[in-house]
Amino acid sequence: MFSRFSCFRIGQLRWVWICLFLIVAPSHAQSDINLNGAIDFRAHSSPDSMDRSIDADDLARMAKQSGMRGLVLIHHWESTAALAYTVRKLVPGIEVFGGVVLDKSVGGINLDTVQRMVLMKGGYGRVVWFPTSDGEAFMNYFKVPGSPVAVSKDGHLLPSVLELLDFIAKNHQLVLETGHVSDPDTVLLVKEAHARGVAHIVVTNPMAFTHMTIEEMQEAAYIEFTYNSVLPPHPQLSIEEFAAAIQKIGPKSCILGTDFGATGRTGFHPQALLDFMNALHKLGISVDDINMMAKTNPARILELQP
């Protein structure tokens, strides 16, 4: 404040503007990274069949108060389409979506499950994740006993998978997420989804459980990066590796999510998403590119109006 009044005493307009810039610039730069309009594309919450850090309605209130536009709720074992409808009624003013993960609890690759999700009141069931906790890459990484949900045989996608891809293609509002299937199956899914006209394709964690090359990621549609993957106690890779990949792939093809909701994790989803955005910015990703990944691209995938 002293510097501002000093400038007025000088009586020269140019010094006024210089002083005002020096006062305002630091806080303005800090506010460039914000949650206004952001969408967390992978948010775990209660009620669930395992402990979660926060109930879905409380999370929606917190996200709304933070200025966020929306959330995509995920459970590994059942559809969240009905939950999204209920949360929207409890917390109006934030766009909440759900989906279904094709793990064993819903019958694996099960077209009936997806069809019923689409029919759920409200139409908020938008995302179809291929197997995650019952996916081959996930089970191998964590050494989970048992057999994964089969997606292919002898290098070819199963007929049930092809039938499901055709259904997703016909229902253009649906988003295909590749889940935690094997590396070869992820590539097969992306190529076949493109060939069959699936409108919205997102590769799930392509640098964590699944390991795709930069070239393979560039040939996909959207690549999902989640903050949980780089945090202790068990980071799967570093934030620097994320930033380098984003710069090579291009932010137009990337989206951000938190994958938060585990108990014991410090903080909640909105702050985690903001921290993720700031961490990437410190590594050279521009504000415009961060906004594209956290706001523009998720809205485009969900077919939301600007």
The 8 nearest C-alpha neighbors of each residue, nearest first, counted from 0:
[[1, 3, 2, 4, 22, 5, 19, 18],
 [0, 2, 4, 3, 5, 6, 7, 18],
 [3, 1, 5, 0, 4, 6, 18, 22],
 [2, 4, 0, 6, 5, 1, 18, 7],
 [5, 3, 7, 1, 6, 2, 0, 8],
 [6, 4, 2, 8, 3, 7, 1, 9],
 [5, 7, 9, 3, 15, 8, 4, 14],
 [6, 8, 4, 10, 9, 5, 15, 3],
 [9, 7, 5, 10, 6, 4, 11, 3],
 [10, 8, 6, 7, 11, 5, 14, 15],
 [11, 9, 8, 7, 12, 6, 14, 15],
 [10, 12, 13, 9, 14, 15, 7, 6],
 [13, 11, 15, 14, 10, 16, 7, 6],
 [12, 14, 16, 15, 11, 17, 18, 10],
 [13, 15, 17, 16, 12, 11, 6, 18],
 [16, 14, 12, 18, 6, 13, 17, 19],
 [17, 15, 19, 13, 14, 18, 20, 12],
 [16, 18, 14, 20, 15, 19, 13, 21],
 [19, 17, 21, 15, 20, 16, 3, 14],
 [18, 20, 16, 22, 21, 17, 23, 15],
 [21, 19, 17, 23, 18, 22, 24, 16],
 [20, 22, 18, 19, 24, 23, 17, 25],
 [21, 23, 19, 20, 24, 18, 25, 3],
 [22, 24, 20, 21, 26, 25, 19, 27],
 [23, 25, 27, 20, 26, 21, 22, 28],
 [26, 24, 28, 27, 23, 29, 22, 21],
 [25, 27, 29, 28, 24, 23, 30, 22],
 [28, 26, 24, 30, 29, 25, 23, 31],
 [29, 27, 25, 31, 30, 26, 24, 32],
 [28, 30, 26, 27, 31, 25, 32, 24],
 [29, 31, 27, 32, 28, 33, 26, 25],
 [32, 30, 28, 29, 33, 27, 286, 26],
 [33, 31, 30, 286, 29, 277, 276, 34],
 [34, 32, 35, 31, 30, 273, 37, 66],
 [33, 35, 37, 67, 66, 36, 65, 273],
 [36, 34, 66, 67, 37, 33, 68, 65],
 [35, 37, 68, 67, 294, 34, 66, 38],
 [36, 38, 294, 67, 34, 68, 293, 35],
 [39, 37, 69, 70, 68, 294, 40, 293],
 [40, 38, 256, 70, 41, 71, 42, 257],
 [41, 39, 256, 71, 38, 70, 42, 255],
 [42, 40, 258, 256, 71, 39, 257, 72],
 [41, 43, 72, 258, 259, 73, 71, 39],
 [44, 42, 260, 73, 259, 72, 74, 258],
 [45, 43, 55, 54, 260, 51, 53, 46],
 [46, 44, 54, 47, 51, 55, 53, 50],
 [45, 47, 54, 44, 48, 55, 51, 50],
 [48, 46, 45, 49, 50, 74, 44, 51],
 [47, 49, 50, 46, 76, 45, 74, 51],
 [48, 50, 47, 51, 45, 46, 261, 262],
 [49, 51, 262, 47, 52, 48, 261, 45],
 [52, 50, 261, 262, 260, 45, 44, 53],
 [51, 53, 262, 260, 261, 44, 50, 54],
 [54, 52, 44, 51, 45, 58, 55, 57],
 [55, 53, 45, 57, 44, 56, 58, 46],
 [54, 56, 58, 44, 57, 45, 59, 53],
 [57, 55, 59, 86, 58, 54, 60, 90],
 [58, 56, 60, 54, 59, 55, 61, 53],
 [57, 59, 61, 55, 56, 60, 62, 54],
 [58, 60, 56, 62, 57, 61, 63, 55],
 [61, 59, 57, 63, 58, 62, 64, 90],
 [60, 62, 58, 64, 59, 63, 57, 65],
 [61, 63, 65, 59, 67, 60, 64, 269],
 [62, 64, 60, 66, 65, 67, 61, 93],
 [63, 65, 61, 66, 62, 60, 67, 59],
 [66, 64, 62, 63, 67, 61, 34, 269],
 [67, 65, 35, 63, 64, 34, 36, 62],
 [68, 66, 37, 36, 35, 62, 34, 63],
 [67, 69, 36, 37, 93, 38, 94, 66],
 [68, 70, 94, 38, 95, 93, 67, 39],
 [71, 69, 95, 39, 38, 40, 72, 96],
 [70, 72, 96, 40, 41, 97, 42, 95],
 [73, 71, 97, 42, 43, 70, 96, 41],
 [72, 74, 43, 42, 79, 41, 97, 98],
 [75, 73, 76, 77, 43, 79, 47, 78],
 [74, 76, 100, 77, 73, 132, 131, 102],
 [75, 77, 104, 74, 102, 100, 105, 78],
 [78, 76, 74, 99, 75, 79, 105, 100],
 [77, 79, 99, 98, 80, 74, 116, 100],
 [78, 80, 97, 82, 98, 81, 83, 73],
 [81, 79, 124, 97, 83, 82, 123, 78],
 [82, 80, 84, 83, 79, 85, 119, 120],
 [81, 83, 79, 85, 84, 80, 86, 97],
 [82, 84, 86, 80, 96, 81, 95, 85],
 [85, 83, 81, 87, 82, 86, 121, 80],
 [86, 84, 82, 88, 87, 83, 81, 89],
 [85, 87, 89, 83, 56, 88, 84, 90],
 [86, 88, 90, 84, 91, 85, 89, 83],
 [89, 87, 85, 86, 90, 91, 84, 83],
 [88, 90, 86, 87, 91, 85, 56, 84],
 [91, 89, 87, 88, 86, 60, 92, 59],
 [92, 90, 87, 93, 88, 89, 86, 94],
 [91, 93, 90, 94, 63, 87, 68, 69],
 [92, 94, 69, 68, 91, 63, 95, 90],
 [95, 93, 69, 68, 70, 96, 92, 87],
 [96, 94, 70, 69, 83, 71, 93, 87],
 [97, 95, 71, 123, 83, 124, 72, 70],
 [98, 96, 80, 79, 124, 72, 71, 83],
 [97, 99, 126, 124, 125, 79, 78, 80],
 [98, 100, 78, 127, 77, 128, 101, 126],
 [99, 101, 128, 75, 102, 129, 130, 127],
 [102, 100, 107, 130, 129, 108, 128, 105],
 [101, 103, 107, 130, 133, 104, 100, 105],
 [104, 102, 107, 106, 105, 133, 101, 148],
 [103, 105, 76, 102, 106, 77, 107, 101],
 [106, 104, 103, 107, 102, 101, 77, 112],
 [105, 107, 103, 104, 109, 108, 102, 101],
 [106, 108, 103, 101, 102, 109, 105, 148],
 [109, 107, 101, 106, 110, 160, 159, 148],
 [108, 110, 111, 112, 107, 106, 113, 101],
 [109, 111, 113, 112, 163, 114, 108, 162],
 [112, 110, 114, 109, 113, 115, 116, 108],
 [113, 111, 115, 110, 114, 109, 116, 105],
 [112, 114, 116, 110, 115, 111, 117, 109],
 [113, 115, 111, 117, 116, 112, 110, 118],
 [116, 114, 118, 112, 117, 113, 111, 119],
 [115, 117, 113, 119, 118, 114, 124, 112],
 [116, 118, 114, 115, 119, 124, 122, 113],
 [117, 119, 115, 116, 120, 114, 122, 121],
 [118, 120, 116, 117, 122, 121, 115, 80],
 [121, 119, 122, 118, 84, 81, 123, 80],
 [120, 122, 123, 84, 119, 124, 81, 80],
 [123, 121, 124, 120, 119, 117, 118, 125],
 [124, 122, 96, 121, 80, 125, 97, 83],
 [125, 123, 80, 97, 98, 122, 116, 117],
 [124, 126, 173, 98, 123, 174, 97, 96],
 [127, 125, 98, 174, 173, 175, 124, 128],
 [128, 126, 175, 99, 98, 176, 174, 100],
 [129, 127, 176, 100, 178, 177, 99, 101],
 [128, 130, 178, 177, 101, 100, 176, 131],
 [131, 129, 134, 102, 101, 178, 133, 179],
 [130, 132, 179, 134, 178, 133, 129, 102],
 [133, 131, 134, 137, 130, 75, 102, 138],
 [134, 132, 147, 131, 130, 102, 148, 138],
 [133, 135, 180, 130, 131, 179, 147, 137],
 [134, 136, 180, 147, 138, 181, 137, 139],
 [135, 137, 181, 180, 139, 179, 208, 138],
 [138, 136, 140, 134, 139, 179, 135, 208],
 [137, 139, 143, 135, 141, 142, 140, 136],
 [140, 138, 142, 136, 137, 141, 135, 143],
 [139, 141, 137, 138, 142, 136, 208, 143],
 [140, 142, 138, 143, 139, 137, 136, 144],
 [143, 141, 139, 138, 140, 144, 137, 145],
 [142, 144, 138, 141, 139, 145, 140, 137],
 [145, 143, 142, 146, 138, 139, 147, 141],
 [144, 146, 143, 147, 138, 133, 142, 148],
 [145, 147, 148, 144, 133, 135, 149, 138],
 [148, 146, 133, 135, 134, 149, 145, 138],
 [147, 149, 133, 107, 134, 150, 146, 130],
 [150, 148, 151, 147, 152, 157, 108, 107],
 [149, 151, 157, 156, 148, 160, 184, 152],
 [152, 150, 156, 157, 155, 149, 154, 153],
 [151, 153, 155, 154, 156, 157, 150, 149],
 [154, 152, 155, 151, 156, 157, 150, 184],
 [153, 155, 152, 151, 156, 183, 184, 187],
 [156, 154, 151, 152, 153, 157, 187, 184],
 [157, 155, 151, 150, 160, 152, 158, 161],
 [156, 158, 151, 160, 159, 150, 155, 152],
 [159, 157, 161, 160, 162, 156, 163, 151],
 [160, 158, 162, 157, 161, 163, 108, 109],
 [161, 159, 163, 157, 158, 162, 164, 156],
 [160, 162, 164, 158, 163, 159, 165, 157],
 [163, 161, 159, 165, 160, 164, 158, 166],
 [162, 164, 160, 166, 165, 161, 110, 159],
 [165, 163, 161, 167, 166, 162, 168, 160],
 [166, 164, 168, 162, 163, 167, 161, 169],
 [165, 167, 163, 169, 168, 164, 170, 162],
 [168, 166, 164, 170, 169, 165, 173, 197],
 [167, 169, 197, 165, 166, 170, 196, 171],
 [170, 168, 166, 167, 171, 165, 197, 196],
 [171, 169, 167, 168, 172, 173, 166, 197],
 [170, 172, 173, 168, 169, 198, 167, 197],
 [173, 171, 170, 125, 174, 302, 301, 198],
 [174, 172, 125, 171, 126, 170, 167, 175],
 [175, 173, 126, 199, 125, 200, 127, 176],
 [174, 176, 200, 127, 201, 126, 199, 128],
 [177, 175, 128, 201, 178, 202, 127, 203],
 [176, 178, 129, 202, 203, 128, 185, 175],
 [179, 177, 129, 131, 203, 130, 128, 176],
 [180, 178, 131, 134, 136, 137, 130, 208],
 [179, 181, 134, 135, 136, 178, 184, 185],
 [182, 180, 136, 184, 135, 183, 185, 209],
 [181, 183, 185, 209, 184, 210, 186, 211],
 [184, 182, 186, 185, 181, 187, 154, 180],
 [185, 183, 187, 181, 186, 182, 188, 180],
 [184, 186, 188, 182, 183, 187, 181, 177],
 [185, 187, 183, 189, 184, 188, 190, 182],
 [188, 186, 184, 190, 185, 189, 191, 183],
 [189, 187, 185, 191, 186, 190, 192, 184],
 [188, 190, 192, 186, 187, 191, 193, 185],
 [191, 189, 193, 187, 192, 188, 186, 194],
 [190, 192, 194, 188, 193, 189, 187, 195],
 [193, 191, 189, 195, 197, 194, 190, 188],
 [192, 194, 190, 196, 191, 195, 197, 189],
 [193, 195, 191, 192, 196, 190, 197, 189],
 [196, 194, 192, 193, 197, 191, 165, 168],
 [195, 197, 193, 168, 194, 198, 192, 165],
 [196, 198, 168, 192, 193, 199, 195, 167],
 [197, 199, 171, 196, 168, 200, 174, 172],
 [198, 200, 174, 197, 300, 175, 201, 173],
 [201, 199, 175, 220, 174, 176, 221, 198],
 [202, 200, 221, 176, 222, 175, 203, 220],
 [201, 203, 222, 177, 176, 223, 205, 221],
 [202, 204, 178, 223, 177, 205, 176, 201],
 [205, 203, 207, 206, 223, 224, 209, 208],
 [206, 204, 209, 210, 211, 203, 207, 202],
 [207, 205, 210, 204, 209, 211, 208, 236],
 [206, 208, 204, 209, 235, 205, 210, 236],
 [209, 207, 136, 137, 179, 204, 210, 206],
 [208, 210, 205, 182, 207, 206, 136, 181],
 [211, 209, 206, 205, 182, 207, 208, 212],
 [210, 212, 205, 215, 209, 216, 206, 213],
 [211, 213, 215, 214, 216, 210, 206, 205],
 [212, 214, 216, 215, 217, 211, 248, 244],
 [215, 213, 217, 212, 216, 218, 211, 248],
 [216, 214, 212, 218, 217, 213, 211, 219],
 [215, 217, 213, 219, 218, 214, 212, 211],
 [216, 218, 214, 215, 248, 219, 213, 220],
 [219, 217, 215, 216, 214, 220, 189, 190],
 [218, 220, 216, 217, 221, 189, 215, 202],
 [221, 219, 200, 201, 252, 218, 222, 199],
 [222, 220, 252, 201, 253, 200, 219, 202],
 [221, 223, 253, 202, 201, 252, 254, 224],
 [224, 222, 254, 203, 255, 204, 253, 202],
 [223, 225, 255, 204, 256, 254, 222, 226],
 [226, 224, 256, 257, 227, 228, 255, 258],
 [227, 225, 257, 228, 229, 275, 256, 258],
 [226, 228, 230, 225, 229, 258, 257, 259],
 [227, 229, 226, 235, 234, 225, 230, 236],
 [230, 228, 234, 237, 236, 227, 226, 238],
 [229, 231, 234, 227, 228, 232, 233, 226],
 [232, 230, 233, 234, 229, 227, 228, 235],
 [231, 233, 234, 230, 229, 264, 235, 227],
 [234, 232, 231, 235, 230, 229, 228, 236],
 [235, 233, 229, 230, 231, 228, 236, 232],
 [234, 236, 228, 207, 229, 233, 237, 230],
 [235, 237, 229, 234, 228, 240, 207, 238],
 [238, 236, 229, 239, 240, 241, 234, 235],
 [237, 239, 241, 240, 229, 242, 236, 279],
 [240, 238, 242, 237, 241, 243, 282, 279],
 [239, 241, 243, 237, 238, 242, 244, 236],
 [242, 240, 238, 244, 239, 243, 245, 237],
 [241, 243, 239, 245, 244, 240, 279, 238],
 [242, 244, 240, 246, 241, 245, 239, 247],
 [245, 243, 247, 241, 246, 242, 248, 240],
 [246, 244, 242, 248, 247, 249, 243, 250],
 [245, 247, 243, 249, 244, 248, 242, 250],
 [248, 246, 244, 245, 249, 243, 213, 217],
 [247, 249, 245, 217, 246, 244, 213, 250],
 [248, 250, 246, 251, 245, 247, 252, 253],
 [251, 249, 253, 252, 288, 245, 292, 248],
 [252, 250, 249, 253, 291, 292, 296, 288],
 [251, 253, 221, 250, 249, 222, 220, 248],
 [254, 252, 222, 250, 221, 292, 251, 223],
 [253, 255, 292, 223, 293, 222, 296, 224],
 [256, 254, 224, 293, 292, 223, 225, 40],
 [257, 255, 225, 40, 39, 41, 258, 224],
 [256, 258, 226, 225, 259, 272, 227, 41],
 [259, 257, 41, 42, 227, 225, 256, 43],
 [260, 258, 257, 268, 42, 43, 261, 227],
 [259, 261, 43, 52, 51, 44, 262, 42],
 [262, 260, 51, 52, 259, 264, 263, 50],
 [263, 261, 52, 51, 264, 260, 50, 265],
 [262, 264, 265, 261, 52, 260, 51, 266],
 [263, 265, 262, 261, 266, 260, 52, 259],
 [266, 264, 263, 267, 262, 271, 261, 52],
 [267, 265, 264, 270, 271, 268, 269, 259],
 [268, 266, 269, 270, 271, 259, 265, 260],
 [267, 269, 271, 270, 259, 272, 257, 266],
 [270, 268, 272, 271, 62, 267, 273, 65],
 [271, 269, 273, 272, 268, 267, 274, 266],
 [270, 272, 268, 274, 269, 273, 275, 267],
 [271, 273, 275, 269, 274, 270, 257, 268],
 [272, 274, 270, 276, 275, 271, 277, 269],
 [275, 273, 271, 277, 272, 276, 278, 270],
 [276, 274, 272, 278, 273, 277, 226, 271],
 [275, 277, 273, 279, 274, 278, 272, 280],
 [278, 276, 280, 274, 279, 275, 273, 281],
 [277, 279, 275, 281, 280, 276, 274, 282],
 [278, 280, 282, 276, 281, 277, 284, 242],
 [279, 281, 284, 277, 282, 283, 278, 285],
 [282, 280, 278, 279, 283, 277, 284, 276],
 [283, 281, 279, 280, 284, 278, 242, 239],
 [282, 284, 280, 281, 285, 279, 242, 246],
 [285, 283, 280, 279, 282, 288, 289, 286],
 [286, 284, 288, 287, 280, 283, 289, 279],
 [285, 287, 289, 288, 290, 32, 280, 284],
 [288, 286, 290, 285, 289, 291, 284, 292],
 [287, 289, 291, 285, 290, 286, 250, 292],
 [290, 288, 286, 292, 291, 287, 293, 285],
 [291, 289, 287, 293, 294, 288, 292, 286],
 [290, 292, 295, 288, 289, 294, 296, 293],
 [293, 291, 254, 289, 290, 296, 253, 255],
 [294, 292, 290, 255, 37, 291, 254, 289],
 [293, 295, 37, 290, 291, 36, 297, 292],
 [296, 294, 291, 298, 297, 299, 292, 293],
 [295, 297, 299, 298, 292, 291, 294, 300],
 [298, 296, 300, 299, 295, 294, 301, 254],
 [299, 297, 303, 301, 295, 296, 300, 302],
 [298, 300, 302, 296, 297, 301, 303, 295],
 [299, 301, 297, 302, 298, 199, 296, 174],
 [300, 302, 298, 299, 303, 297, 172, 125],
 [303, 301, 299, 300, 298, 304, 172, 297],
 [304, 302, 298, 301, 299, 305, 300, 297],
 [303, 305, 302, 298, 299, 301, 295, 300],
 [304, 303, 298, 295, 299, 302, 36, 294]]
